[in-house]
Amino acid sequence: MNDRVRQLQLRIRALHRGHAVSQVRYPDDLRAEIIAVARAGRTAGRSLARLAREIGVSAPTVVERQSCSSTRASPSITIGPNAG
């Protein structure tokens, strides 16, 4: 897991270079990796605050990413008879 965290740290630092922290937008693949590392860390019993600090993002960012990914559902589509 340490190698994954190091890779995330490098990518996040590169995105932050030259930008205010609040102005950084993480690409979808990076967001997915942050969520995966955070979930693995939580499974191992580590706190989200500690994981966020290690990764290099804020704790609210990790919490938000986890809650967004777990509550995101596919829209349901109902197909009915053609009203024609």
Secondary structure, DSSP 8 states (H G I E B T S, - for coil): -HHHHHHHHHHHHHHHTTS-GGG----HHHHHHHHHHHHHHHHTT--HHHHHHHHTS-HHHHHHHHHHHHH-------------
